[in-house]
């Protein structure tokens, strides 16, 4: 932790980090995530999607010099271990294989991460059918 700061990388298709990693990168404990991102977007000009996950507080993304926010969908997380990995994997898959807009990609990624975190350990099977079912319930 703390040895591979986001500022180390010059370019990427997707750079995804949690709030603590963002704060560590810019040595900023107190400002809001949105303010930190607004002040430092120049450091990420060669990154197509910069995503900062904030757990129960949702996530932020910078794409095409615009800041986006998506609130979380799940509030009763049992075990957050691996949720960031699920979030990034789903977002990356959606970027490669679909025509969803950024808000839809972030929302679906949040849903998948929340579903993963809703049980202890890594026994929760996330698949497209389950994601569609949960997404349909959330959108209604």
VODOVO-254320 format. One record per residue (C-alpha): x, y, z. Coordinates in pm, whole numbers, padded with zeros to 5 digits, always signed. Layout:
<dodos>
XYZ ...
</dodos>
This chain:
<dodos>
+00000+00000+00000 +00140+00335-00101 +00413+00213-00336 +00218+00217-00662 +00049+00555-00652 -00175+00654-00940 +00064+00937-01028 +00319+00672-01128 +00125+00586-01445 +00112+00805-01756 -00169+00643-01952 -00438+00378-01928 -00774+00280-02068 -00917+00248-01716 -00758+00355-01388 -00965+00251-01091 -00873+00320-00729 -01045+00359-00398 -01080+00685-00208 -00783+00610+00022 -00556+00556-00279 -00668+00886-00433 -00607+01072-00107 -00266+00912-00067 -00167+01000-00424 -00244+01368-00373 -00162+01388-00001 -00508+01523+00072 -00703+01396+00375 -00980+01649+00404 -01115+01781+00074 -01404+01609-00098 -01323+01349-00361 -01487+01562-00628 -01268+01862-00535 -00951+01651-00541 -01044+01518-00885 -01132+01863-01021 -00801+02007-00900 -00591+01724-01042 -00746+01619-01373 -00438+01744-01557 -00247+01447-01416 -00481+01204-01587 -00521+01342-01939 -00408+01016-02103 -00652+00802-01907 -00983+00731-02077 -01167+00646-01753 -01045+00751-01409 -01267+00590-01146 -01259+00642-00770 -01473+00407-00565 -01591+00537-00229 -01766+00232-00083 -02106+00319+00063 -02064+00673-00071 -02076+00571-00438 -01812+00638-00699 -01673+00916-00913 -01543+00895-01266 -01363+01136-01494 -01424+01075-01863 -01363+01321-02147 -01282+01593-01890 -01625+01555-01726 -01684+01446-01367 -01955+01187-01304 -02098+01057-00977 -02304+00745-00916 -02440+00668-00569 -02413+00320-00427 -02699+00076-00458 -02616-00162-00170 -02586-00037+00187 -02562-00364+00380 -02224-00493+00272 -02104-00791+00475 -01753-00831+00330 -01592-00573+00101 -01296-00797+00018 -01276-00826-00360 -01549-00569-00433 -01303-00336-00607 -01181-00622-00823 -01539-00710-00920 -01617-00343-00991 -01316-00304-01222 -01372-00638-01397 -01735-00562-01474 -01661-00205-01584 -01383-00325-01814 -01603-00593-01964 -01882-00341-02025 -01636-00100-02186 -01513-00364-02426 -01837-00542-02509 -02128-00298-02488 -02269+00036-02587 -02370+00141-02236 -02297+00501-02141 -02063+00576-01853 -02339+00615-01593 -02487+00278-01687 -02143+00112-01673 -02075+00259-01330 -02418+00159-01199 -02394-00199-01324 -02041-00225-01183 -02168-00098-00845 -02447-00355-00851 -02204-00640-00922 -01964-00525-00648 -02253-00487-00404 -02383-00832-00483 -02036-00973-00424 -02007-00793-00091 -02348-00901+00030 -02206-01231+00161 -01889-01327+00347 -01603-01469+00146 -01590-01537-00224 -01870-01791-00252 -02121-01552-00411 -02163-01635-00779 -02220-01327-00993 -02348-01393-01344 -02532-01199-01611 -02872-01344-01519 -02837-01235-01155 -02710-00890-01257 -03006-00839-01493 -03251-00942-01221 -03104-00702-00965 -03070-00423-01223 -03436-00459-01320 -03538-00430-00953 -03316-00124-00896 -03434+00063-01209 -03805+00009-01128 
</dodos>
